[in-house]
């Protein structure tokens, strides 16, 4: 495979339908989804991927039934309580992107501790998008630039990049959306300008190492042109 994946981003869709198909409450789908997330992070590392960003809770997800929102946050907390130790042992560095201000102070504290504890790990960077929306991120970045006293005429792609939540990572090379829908849902809007996008019909809880291998194989067949012509690309070789 010629193309290297430095950064893999995933929209983990299909938990609700997975649960419904089994006559289970939606939260059981999210529980199964969090197990899948763990397995996929492990496999991503085996594939030599450096960064993986998972869309765990969007800024629009607050509009879901209160019981589901509470259940998701409970699950995220228990993910931190029960999984972070092992992730830390495996030298996973954890980051959060999104507006964490709206999260409970208890979760914010847990997040801060987790990020601090795993700061020096260097096996793989796992980034969880929490209360994340791409448009909101861009607005917050512009506000930060204003706070830093950067005048509008000094605005460049680079300065905006530096003020985004994702400033520490390269743009995603591959974005996977599971669950059959073909949309971006306000995810990493700025960062996916040249990202290859792979849609899978598999519901997230069923997405496994083999499914990731297939996506990676597809990625390997893509000709990444970044706005150039095919002839220009081949002349460069
Ligand atoms: C979309 O499926 C999924 C979510 C809104 C939440 C994703 C959260 C997890 C997988 C669990 C927590 C993750 C970690 C990493 C701890 P959906 O509910 O929209 O599914 P549907 O389209 O079938 O209804």
Boltz pocket constraint, residues with backbone or C-beta under 6 A from the ligand:
constraints:
  - pocket:
      binder: B
      contacts: [[A, 12], [A, 13], [A, 14], [A, 15], [A, 16], [A, 17], [A, 18], [A, 29], [A, 30], [A, 31], [A, 33], [A, 34], [A, 37], [A, 54], [A, 55], [A, 56], [A, 57], [A, 58], [A, 61], [A, 72], [A, 75], [A, 76], [A, 79], [A, 128], [A, 179]]
      max_distance: 6.0
